[in-house]
Amino acid sequence: MTQIAEGSIAPDFSLPAGDGTTVNLASMRGKIVVLYFYPKDDTSGCTREAVDFTTLKPEFDTIGAVILGVSPDNPTRHEKFSAKHDLAITLISDEEKSAAQAYGVWVEKSMYGRKYMGIERSTFLVDREGRIARAWRKVKVAGHAAEVLAAARELA
């Protein structure tokens, strides 16, 4: 499994979003991008993280930062999740886990002694040149969106 190092070029992707558009990372050069990977729509931690990023979105907007949430859920599920929680961020479907693998966040996990593959909650802050400025792995949700905002402000 590859670990993406800070300072390296962010792996590009073109993936469908919940709103029916296709998101291409390379087309966002010139913007600061918050790329956060999360396991599953509508679970407690993932909902809190999405709501926290939505709450802070106006502050991210003022520095020209785009927030992209990525999970293996399909676009229809993303759309329902967004509507249910009034989310104002873009959710991207990585059903084939290609982006998750490129960023090294599709990992073996263990719960109650059972091993399985899943998303390691991680966030990557991509600078205007398309490089990874910061990487957070094994993210704890509480306070995370605010920490990412502080780092994004430093880039702006």
Secondary structure, DSSP 8 states (H G I E B T S, - for coil): -----TTSB----EEEBTTS-EEEGGGGTTSEEEEEE-S-TTSHHHHHHHHHHHHHHHHHHHTTEEEEEEESS-HHHHHHHHHHHT--SEEEE-TT-HHHHHTT-EEEEEETTEEEEEE--EEEEE-TTSBEEEEE-S--STTHHHHHHHHHHHH-
